[in-house]
């Protein structure tokens, strides 16, 4: 399930980036999309950090 959430976060961030690259997007839409994209990336980063900690714990065992 975590993998699916991680993959979903990255896919959402990619879609948001594509939206931000559209020339017709308004400034307000850009800001909203940027905020949403950063949330998705932050969530993915947290998942990666938890995975690194878990791997370190496994190695230490």
N, C-alpha and C positions, 0 to 999 in steps of 0.2 A: 504493500500500500504506500509506503514512504517513497518508493521509486516512482510510482504513478504520480504522486503529488509533486515530486521533484521535476519529473518530466513535464508535468502540466504547468508548473511555474515557469520553466524555461520556454515552453511553447507559447505561453501567454505573453511573456516578455518579448519574444521574437515578433509576435503579431502586433504588439504595441509599437515596437520599433518601426515596423513597416507602416503603421498608421502615422507615426511621427514624420516619416519621410515623404508623405503625400503633400504636394505643394498647396492643395486647397484647404488644408486643416487650419482652423483659426488658432489664434494665440491661446484663448481660453481652453480649447480642446487639447492643444499641445500640452499645456500645464497639467491638465487633468490626466492625460495619457501618461505623461512623464511620472507623475506621482504614483499612478497605478503600476507602471513598469518597475519603478524602484521598490515598491512593496513586494512585487513578485520576485525580484532579484534578491531582496533581503531575506525572504522566506527560503529561497533556494540556498543562499549562503548559510543560513542557520542549519539547514539539513546537512550540508557538507561538513560544517564544523562538528555536528553531533556524530557524523560518520567517522571523522578523523579521531575523535575522542574514543569512540568504541573500538576502532582498529588499534589504537595505542593501548587500550586496556587489554585487548586480546593478546597483543604482542608481549605485554608485561606479565601475563599469566604463565 
